[in-house]
């Protein structure tokens, strides 16, 4: 299993955002973009992807 433990820290990698803060920001984004979420739920977004990407 791979994680962000000692190897990541030794290479200079690490989280820029605390998990709790990132989760709160993610929830806020979804709440602020309800139209996009609704499009995903109804299949409108899937149809868009099919049209654009074939």
Rosetta blueprint (number, residue, H / E / L):
1 X L
2 X L
3 X L
4 X L
5 X L
6 X H
7 X H
8 X H
9 X H
10 X H
11 X L
12 X L
13 X L
14 X L
15 X L
16 X L
17 X L
18 X L
19 X H
20 X H
21 X H
22 X H
23 X H
24 X H
25 X H
26 X H
27 X H
28 X H
29 X H
30 X H
31 X H
32 X H
33 X L
34 X H
35 X H
36 X H
37 X H
38 X H
39 X H
40 X H
41 X H
42 X H
43 X L
44 X H
45 X H
46 X H
47 X H
48 X H
49 X H
50 X H
51 X H
52 X H
53 X H
54 X L
